[in-house]
């Protein structure tokens, strides 16, 4: 025996010895003395179980009066019958919910056995499992009697002496095989090759037949792979590894092989018997064929379920758990296994831990997948109750299930309110113990939906001796119950957690909030469960020029922000603009995609709105007809109905496609090759043949990952999927993916005092009295109806709207800002309450009353009090379109994720301008701005210059109300000498350096701090002692100082700055890069005219001139591009600035060669 064989033999011997310490029989050093090669079982263990557990039935099969040869023959005949039962195709008995036939059917249900001349025998399960209720002593004893046996070097072929390294049996039936390799001589791939080449199923190989063993493991010291079906070269092995710091593989063990978790944890008797009972399942072939496959849970699926259940057993119910599992992780099966484990779980008191389990998904297609997998898990008939769109809360089955308890209720976000309505209307359901499992948690359970659910499910405990219960008593009890939610256990699953999701459901570890269990995108890609969608990324730039075709000289007053949005929509929806993109898409698809995957490849076009999807659909179908492309068709998907402007008719996706089920038509009808979508099928849509995506929609954050991840499903022959993007830069897309690649977390925590801070500002605004607030809250709590609420809310709403209208008419900017601040506070308070009240028990009903007022007011305060002429679009014409490739087929795949945490909202309620005080200007100015909003390729940069530091610092100082007050009431010299002002400067510096590590070394330098104080004194005094109207017009600034101030102020922008719900914060990198732009342009003698934040988290600088117009934009990723438009010639020029380029030199060249003077 060579060294390699000796090392492998030692590995095998140690593994088996450790199994013997964990509940397995290991006799004669594992020599297979009782193994029957032809029957592929240990007959003695099989017969022992049948005789000891079912003696009466065994007597019918093998009479006690038989002896010697007749007895042996009877036993052999019984064993041969069991072999035939094991070879049967497994099916699900719909009346009992149990599998029939095959390994799982024999283990869990048993079999019948008939003989001529003797009564038929009906044997129960070939295994018994530890019950959830430990008081069932007979079941416990039977489970303890199960023989789990370890065999080594087991022959599997009656015609040869070939052996498999390890076989594990349960009551004599093989359930696991293992081929072992030591990494010192071979790798796990050698074990996989051995299974594929030398362990092919055959006539003489009963052990290797499909379905005879549950799972086959290929094991080395470092890695584990598994398969449940041996098919020669077609055998598919899946990784069964723990993951290593967010990537594939396993971490070092410290006590032996890195793979010892397999035999120490997974195959340990308690866990393995639980796998056989609750996790192993048979999944029929979805294509309609009669065959199927056994399913063994992947490591992270088993780990997540067992971790949650283990924590509930250790700490009791009532906690929240976040499971962050990437796309490709098999979340629907994880949900199914977890739901079944929870509904069957019992506490130490032998009572069910939960009365019901509610499973909430955010799409119907996800609900179908969950219900499919839920029904694969062994259960009793009627255990799973689905809330469909047709039956809903009116279903007597649902009400009966809720009242009976011990059911799993599945629903979508669309049918979820009906479940809540039924619970709310049924007093018997209040205070029960619930488990809520939410798929894609950020969509369904992190905001008002979660709070509404808790309001209905929590057990409100009121003092029964109290004669009268006031509204405040009820609010106090309910708020405390919601914050504690001790009778509700939440398990949230998501592939892309948002900050609020992490904080609401996450687990705190070492000062940061993270998921309870994680399976990362990086690991899923590296293990081959999903594809990397960034490896073949192409971008196109579309340059649009619009003009005002109205001949008269009138100047139409518009809300500039709204006008820009509307003109952009007009330009992008213009037939000429869409026609160019349609041509690119269809020709790209036919040239690069159509022939792939055996001619079955599909593509998706992602649009921004339903009207855009309709326009795309019409133009694409027209182009296909014009070109005679009869071998492909398109489908369009959107929700609801809309009016076709060309015909005036109302259309739906059903009327346009002439199909009731678009997803099925796309999946099953060969000619339907392109699916055009608008806010539909961008999450939860599983079509593995989707090979290309054409993006005509701005994507940011979670939406980026969710949308592009529709491409990542694997399929035979599918390699790198293709993305063609008309709207986003590769750098911004890549930056979004980094957050979810290998680690998602939040640093620190949200400030629970934000509610008090904002509440004080609201109460002192003179917009309402305490009595008015109480009146609104009382009307709402009494469910008085819309008219009664409108009656008490009206005076507050009219007061604010009237003052805003008067401020607009009188051009009172200070008053407009004050009213805008009030509206921002209202929205911030509403959002803060919905989130914070779920995690903080404030014990203050007044906070809740104010939240009711804020929620109602937020819908009724309209920030724009001026009437505008919306006829301006009649004069807008698209005068130029140019679509050019920017980057084709680039690889932007990631190797590491972002180390930065996802930012939590601060709920500080600071007024961000934008929505509260819209910019106003003539139509021509709005059109000029639209001409500058071009998308172009950017380069990822993140400079941290001193200029960027000063600019960011200014944003923090300007937000300090005490510093501003000192600037208004003191001279510059007094400011410089003031300890109070110096302290404010120091605080702003501290906040800034926490974002700019490069500057920290200067913190201890007194000269540096004094210089900062002097600069700050000069700057802040100049701003707040000058006439206010100068700052109302940035284009009239005397130098670049006002632009720098405006840029610095953007540092305080946070998520939701537009209207409380949209608008990304501006990062330090973007502010720093923007400061460089201002510095360089100032050095070149060009005054920065305008500075605008973009909703996506970028900054745009704008220099409009009569002939040449210049725009420089810093994107959220830090990417930068420069663009000019020659109005007279109708031409466009743009260029991305490389990360390491000399910005000064680049702008000098640009201004001289391309743009001329912009000063």
C-alpha positions, 0 to 999 in steps of 0.5 A, a space after each residue: 500500500 503506497 503513501 497516498 493509500 495509507 493517508 486516505 485510509 487514515 482519513 477514512 478511519 478517523 472520519 468513521 471513528 468520529 461518527 461512532 462518537 456521534 451516534 453511529 454503529 461502527 462495528 468490526 472497524 466498519 468492515 461490511 460483514 453483513 452487507 448484501 451487494 445484490 440487495 444493496 442493504 444490510 439484511 440483519 438491520 432491516 429484519 431487526 427493525 421490522 420484527 421489533 417494531 411491527 411484530 404482528 405484521 412480521 409474523 404474516 410475512 415470516 411466520 415464527 414457526 419457520 426455521 432454517 431454509 424456509 425461514 431464510 427463503 421467506 426473509 429473502 423474499 421479503 427483502 427482495 420486495 423491499 428492494 422493488 419498493 425502493 426502486 419505485 418512482 417516488 410520488 406524493 400522496 395528496 391525501 396524506 401529504 406523505 411520499 409513496 415509493 422510493 427511499 423516502 416513501 419506504 423510510 417515512 410511510 412504509 410498504 405493503 407486502 402480499 403473498 399467495 396463501 398468507 394474509 397481507 402485511 402492512 408495514 409502517 415506516 422503516 424509520 422513526 424520528 424523535 418527535 417534537 413532543 418529548 412526552 410521546 415516549 413510545 415514539 422516542 423509544 422507537 427513534 432511539 432504536 433506529 440503527 445508524 451504521 457506518 460501513 467502510 470499503 463497501 462493494 457495489 457491483 456484483 460482478 467486480 470487487 470495486 468498493 466505495 469508501 464509506 456507506 452509511 445505512 439507516 436500519 439497513 438501508 443505504 442513505 449516504 455514500 462517500 468517496 474520500 480524497 486527501 489533499 496531500 495527494 489528490 483533490 475533491 475533483 478526483 472523487 467527483 471524477 471517480 463518481 462520474 466515470 467509475 460509479 455509473 449506475 448499472 444492472 449489477 449496481 443496485 446501490 448506485 441506482 437513482 433514488 437508492 441512496 439519498 446523497 453521495 458526497 465527494 470529500 477531501 480535507 478542504 472541500 465537500 461536494 454532493 449529488 443526489 443522482 448519479 448519471 455518469 458524465 451528466 452527474 451534477 455535483 453541488 458544493 456543500 461548503 460553509 463559505 470562507 469570509 464571504 467566499 467559497 470554500 471552508 475556513 480552517 478548522 483548527 482541530 483537523 480537516 476543514 471539512 470535519 463539520 460534515 461528520 461532526 455536525 451534519 452527519 451527527 445522529 440528531 442532525 442527520 435524523 432531522 434531515 431525513 425527517 424534515 429536509 430530504 424531499 423528492 421534487 418531481 420534474 417541472 417539465 411534466 416528465 414522470 421522473 424527478 430527483 431527491 433533494 438534500 439541503 445545501 449547507 447554508 439552507 440547513 444552517 439558516 433553518 437550524 440557527 433560527 430554530 436553535 435560537 428560538 429554543 435557547 432564547 424563546 420566541 419574539 425575536 427578529 431574524 434577517 437571513 441574507 441569502 443571495 440570488 441562487 441560494 434557493 430561498 424558496 426551499 429555505 422558506 418552506 423548510 423553515 415554515 414547516 420546522 416552526 409550525 411543528 416546533 414545541 417548547 419544553 412545556 410540550 405546547 406548540 411554540 406558534 399558533 400559525 405561521 404567515 408567509 408573505 412574498 412580494 410577488 405572485 410568481 414568488 408565491 407560486 414558487 413558495 407554495 410549490 416548494 412548501 408542498 414538497 415538504 412532508 405534511 398533513 393535508 390542509 396544513 398549508 393554506 394559500 390566500 389567493 387573489 380570488 378567495 382572499 379573506 372571504 375564504 372560509 378555509 382561511 378563517 377556519 385555518 386561523 382559528 384552528 391554528 397549527 397552519 401555514 398561511 401563504 400570501 402575497 403583498 397584494 392579498 396580505 391586507 385581506 389576511 390582516 383584515 380578517 385577523 382584525 375582525 376576529 377577536 379570538 385571534 388577538 394575542 396569539 403566537 405568530 411566526 411571520 416569514 417574509 421573502 424579500 423583506 425590504 419590500 414587505 416588512 420594513 415599513 408601514 406594512 410591518 407596523 400594520 401587521 404588528 398592530 393586528 397581531 400583538 397582544 395588547 395587555 390592558 388592566 382589567 380592573 381599570 373602569 375606563 380605558 382612554 385612547 391614550 391608554 390604548 395607544 400606550 399599551 399598543 405601542 409598547 406591545 409593538 416595540 416588544 412584539 413578544 408574541 411575534 417572531 419575524 424571519 425576514 429573507 432577502 438577497 439585497 437588504 436595505 439599511 432599514 431592513 438591517 436595523 429592523 431585523 438584523 443582529 447587533 454584533 460589535 457595534 454593527 447590525 448585520 444578518 443573522 445568517 449570510 450566504 453572499 453573492 460572491 459565494 453564489 457566483 464562485 460556487 456556480 449557482 448564479 452567473 456574474 452579470 457584470 462580465 459583458 457590459 455595454 453602454 450607449 450614450 444618447 445625446 438629445 437636443 430639444 428646442 422651444 418652437 414657439 415663435 412668440 417672445 412670451 416667457 412662460 413661468 414654470 416649476 423648473 424641476 417639474 419642467 425638466 422632468 417632463 421635457 426629459 420624459 418627452 424627449 425619451 418617449 419621442 418616436 425618433 429617440 426610441 426608434 434608434 434604441 429599438 434598432 440597436 436592441 433588435 440587431 444586437 439581439 439577432 446578431 449576438 443572442 438569438 442563436 444561443 442556448 440552442 436557439 432558445 435565448 431570451 432578452 428583457 428590455 427594462 423601461 422607466 414607465 408604463 408609457 415608455 414600455 408601450 412606446 417600446 412595444 409599438 416601435 419594436 413590433 413596427 421594426 420587426 415588421 419593416 425588416 421582415 423578422 418573422 422568427 421572433 415576437 415581443 411581449 410587454 408587461 406592466 400593471 393596470 391600464 393606460 391610455 394609448 395617446 395615438 389611439 385614445 384607447 385604454 390598453 392593458 398587457 392582456 389586450 396588447 399581448 392577447 395573452 392572460 399569462 405573460 410570464 407563461 407565454 414568454 416561457 413556453 412559446 418559442 417565438 416570444 423572445 423579448 419581454 419589455 417590462 415596466 416595474 414588473 418582473 424585475 424581482 422574483 422572475 426566474 427565467 434561466 434562458 434570459 441571456 440579455 438585458 437592455 436597460 433604458 431606466 435609471 437604476 440605483 442601489 437595491 434596484 440595480 442589483 435586483 434588476 440585473 440579477 434577473 440574468 444570473 440564473 444558470 442554464 446549460 450552455 449559458 456563459 456570460 449574460 449580456 447587458 446593454 445599458 442606455 442610461 447608467 454608467 458601468 462605474 455606478 452599476 459596479 458601485 451598487 453591486 459592491 454593497 451586496 457582493 460579500 458583506 452588507 451591514 450598517 455601522 452604529 445605530 439610529 438616534 431614537 431621540 430624533 422623534 423628540 427633536 422633530 416633534 419639538 419643531 413641529 409643535 413650535 411651528 404655529 401650524 397647529 395647536 395641541 387641541 387640533 392635534 388631539 382632535 385629528 388623532 381622536 377622529 382617526 382612532 374612533 374610525 369616524 370616517 373620511 369626512 370627520 377626519 377632513 373636518 378636523 384636519 382642514 384648518 391645519 392644511 388650509 393654514 399651511 397652504 394659505 401661508 405658502 400661497 401668500 409667500 409665493 405671491 409676495 416672493 418671501 423666500 424666508 417664509 417659503 423656506 420656513 414652510 418647506 421646513 415644516 413639510 420636511 419635518 412632517 414627512 420625516 416624523 412620519 417615516 421616523 415613527 413608522 420605523 423607530 416605534 417598532 424597535 423603541 418602546 417610547 411609553 409616550 402616547 403623544 408621540 403616536 398622536 403626533 404621528 397620526 397627524 403627520 401621516 395625514 398631513 403628509 398627504 395634504 401639504 403641497 409644496 408648490 403654491 404657485 400656479 404654472 402654465 403647463 402648456 410649455 410642452 406644446 412648444 418643445 421639439 426634439 431637434 437632434 438625437 445621437 446614439 453612440 456606443 460608449 463601451 462594448 462588452 467590458 468586464 466589470 466583474 467584482 473580486 471584493 465587495 465594499 467595506 463601507 456599511 449601508 447608511 441608516 437614515 438619521 430622520 433629522 427632518 432637516 429641510 433639503 430645499 428641492 421639493 419644498 422650494 422648487 426652482 422657478 425659471 422661464 421655459 428656455 432655461 428649463 430647456 437649456 438644463 434638459 440639453 445638459 442632462 446627458 448620460 455618458 461613460 464615467 471612470 470610478 474616482 474617489 479623491 480626498 483632496 484638501 479642497 474636498 475636506 474644506 467643502 464637506 466641512 463647510 456643509 457641517 458648519 453651515 448646518 450648525 444653527 448656533 454657528 450661524 446665529 453667531 455669524 449674524 450677530 458678530 464681526 469677523 474678529 469677534 468670531 475668530 476670538 470666540 471660544 464658542 465659534 471655535 468649538 463649533 468649528 472643531 465639531 465640524 472638523 471632527 465630523 468631517 475627518 470621520 469621513 476623510 481619514 487622510 486629514 486626521 493627522 492634522 487634528 492635533 496641529 493648533 495652526 491647522 485648527 486656527 487656520 480652519 477657524 479663520 477661514 470659517 469665520 470669513 466664509 460664514 460671516 460673508 454669507 450671513 451678513 450679506 443681503 439674502 437676495 444675492 444667494 437667491 441667484 447663483 449666476 450673479 455671484 461675484 466669484 466661485 465662493 457661493 458655488 463652493 458654499 452650495 456644494 458644501 451644503 450638499 454634504 448634509 443631504 441624506 436619503 429622502 431629501 426630495 420628498 421624504 422617500 426619494 433622493 440619495 445622499 451625497 457622499 464625501 467622495 462626490 463632494 471632494 471631486 466637485 470641489 476640485 472641479 470648482 477649484 480648477 474652473 476658478 483657476 482657469 477664470 471661469 465662475 461656476 454658475 450653478 450647482 445641482 444635486 441629482 436624485 441619484 446622489 451626484 452633483 451637476 455643475 452648469 455653465 450656460 452661454 448663448 452659443 456653447 454650454 458646458 456641463 460637468 457631472 460627478 456621478 454617485 460612484 465618483 465617476 466624472 464626465 464633461 459635456 458641451 453643446 454647440 447650440 448653433 451647430 447642434 453638435 455635442 461633445 463629451 469625454 470621460 475623465 480617467 481616474 488618474 488624469 490631471 483634471 487641470 490639464 484636461 479642462 484646459 485642453 477641453 476649454 481651448 479645443 472644444 468649448 471656448 471661453 465659459 467664463 
